[in-house]
Amino acid sequence: MNDIDDVFVARLMTSKLHTVTPDTLVEDAAAVLLDNDVSSALVVDDDGSLVGILTTTDFVDIVAKSQPKAETTVERYMTRDPVTAGAQDSVSAVASLMIEHGFHHVPVVDGDTPIGIITTSDFAAYVSSPDAPSP
């Protein structure tokens, strides 16, 4: 059986990405999350480079600070320059990073281009799978 340190992010990450741009209205970004039943959207610039992340947690801040249906853009609430991982990073290192910072989502990039995302749900699915290594 493989040791957890031998398992790479690419094995657990979700590669179907949902993206918005900094000038997307927050209500439109909320629709992206709800319509796709996901808890985060990556914020990309016109070149497709990662510039931020917007998560369901950010919507608590949005509701608290803005008028309902205000013409507010994602740029105001997104986390800029999010901590990222590479596809070949070990899942244990990324899990430790997530615990240390209290993150639930870590974009996976190749250079500046997002290629996936790894979330706490991905770890839960992995741990519950029959081929997960024993601690």
C-alpha positions as CSV (number, residue, x, y, z in Angstrom):
1,M,0.0,0.0,0.0
2,N,1.2,3.5,-0.8
3,D,2.1,5.9,1.9
4,I,0.0,9.1,2.0
5,D,3.2,11.1,1.2
6,D,3.3,9.3,-2.2
7,V,-0.2,10.5,-3.2
8,F,-0.2,13.6,-5.4
9,V,-2.7,16.4,-5.6
10,A,-3.5,15.4,-9.2
11,R,-5.1,12.2,-8.0
12,L,-7.6,14.0,-5.7
13,M,-8.2,17.4,-7.4
14,T,-11.3,18.3,-9.3
15,S,-10.3,19.4,-12.8
16,K,-13.7,20.7,-13.8
17,L,-13.3,24.4,-12.9
18,H,-15.9,27.1,-12.5
19,T,-14.5,30.5,-13.2
20,V,-15.5,34.2,-13.0
21,T,-13.7,37.4,-13.7
22,P,-13.0,40.2,-11.2
23,D,-15.7,42.3,-12.9
24,T,-18.4,39.6,-12.6
25,L,-21.3,40.8,-10.4
26,V,-21.5,38.9,-7.1
27,E,-25.1,37.9,-7.8
28,D,-23.9,36.3,-11.1
29,A,-21.0,34.6,-9.2
30,A,-23.5,33.2,-6.7
31,A,-25.5,31.8,-9.5
32,V,-22.4,30.0,-10.8
33,L,-21.9,28.3,-7.4
34,L,-25.5,27.4,-6.9
35,D,-26.2,26.2,-10.5
36,N,-23.1,24.0,-10.4
37,D,-23.5,22.9,-6.7
38,V,-19.9,24.0,-5.9
39,S,-18.5,26.0,-3.0
40,S,-16.0,28.1,-4.9
41,A,-15.2,29.8,-8.1
42,L,-11.7,30.7,-9.3
43,V,-11.3,34.3,-10.4
44,V,-9.3,34.6,-13.6
45,D,-8.1,37.6,-15.7
46,D,-8.7,37.9,-19.5
47,D,-5.6,35.7,-20.1
48,G,-7.0,32.9,-17.9
49,S,-4.4,33.5,-15.2
50,L,-5.5,33.0,-11.6
51,V,-6.0,36.2,-9.7
52,G,-8.2,35.1,-6.8
53,I,-10.8,32.8,-5.4
54,L,-14.4,33.4,-4.2
55,T,-16.0,30.9,-1.9
56,T,-19.3,30.4,-0.3
57,T,-17.8,31.7,3.0
58,D,-17.2,35.1,1.2
59,F,-20.9,35.4,0.6
60,V,-21.5,35.9,4.4
61,D,-19.2,38.9,4.1
62,I,-21.0,40.1,0.9
63,V,-24.5,39.9,2.6
64,A,-23.2,41.6,5.7
65,K,-21.5,44.5,3.9
66,S,-23.5,45.2,0.8
67,Q,-27.1,46.0,-0.1
68,P,-29.0,43.0,-1.4
69,K,-28.6,42.9,-5.2
70,A,-26.1,45.8,-5.2
71,E,-24.1,46.0,-8.4
72,T,-21.0,44.8,-6.5
73,T,-18.2,43.0,-8.4
74,V,-16.3,39.9,-7.3
75,E,-13.1,41.9,-7.1
76,R,-14.3,43.6,-3.9
77,Y,-14.7,40.3,-2.0
78,M,-12.4,37.7,-3.6
79,T,-9.3,36.5,-1.9
80,R,-6.4,37.9,-4.0
81,D,-3.4,35.8,-4.9
82,P,-4.6,32.7,-3.2
83,V,-2.2,30.1,-1.9
84,T,-1.9,27.4,-4.6
85,A,-0.6,23.9,-5.0
86,G,1.0,22.1,-7.9
87,A,-0.4,18.8,-9.4
88,Q,2.7,16.9,-8.1
89,D,2.6,18.3,-4.5
90,S,1.9,15.6,-1.9
91,V,-1.7,15.6,-0.5
92,S,-0.3,15.5,3.0
93,A,1.6,18.7,2.5
94,V,-1.4,20.4,1.0
95,A,-3.6,19.1,3.8
96,S,-1.2,20.5,6.4
97,L,-1.2,23.8,4.6
98,M,-5.0,23.9,4.6
99,I,-5.1,23.1,8.4
100,E,-2.5,25.7,9.2
101,H,-4.3,28.5,7.3
102,G,-7.9,27.3,7.8
103,F,-8.5,27.0,4.1
104,H,-11.2,24.8,2.6
105,H,-10.1,25.3,-1.1
106,V,-6.7,25.4,-2.7
107,P,-6.4,26.1,-6.4
108,V,-4.1,23.8,-8.4
109,V,-2.0,25.7,-10.9
110,D,0.5,25.1,-13.7
111,G,2.4,28.3,-13.7
112,D,-0.3,31.0,-13.4
113,T,-3.0,28.9,-15.1
114,P,-5.5,27.0,-12.9
115,I,-5.8,23.3,-13.8
116,G,-7.8,22.1,-10.8
117,I,-8.9,22.7,-7.3
118,I,-8.6,20.6,-4.2
119,T,-11.1,21.0,-1.4
120,T,-11.9,19.5,2.0
121,S,-14.6,17.5,0.3
122,D,-11.9,15.9,-1.9
123,F,-10.0,14.8,1.2
124,A,-13.1,13.4,2.7
125,A,-13.9,11.4,-0.4
126,Y,-10.3,10.1,-0.5
127,V,-10.3,9.0,3.1
128,S,-13.6,7.2,2.7
129,S,-12.4,5.3,-0.4
130,P,-11.3,1.7,0.1
131,D,-7.9,2.2,-1.5
132,A,-6.8,5.0,0.9
133,P,-3.6,4.2,2.7
134,S,-3.9,3.4,6.4
135,P,-2.4,6.0,8.8
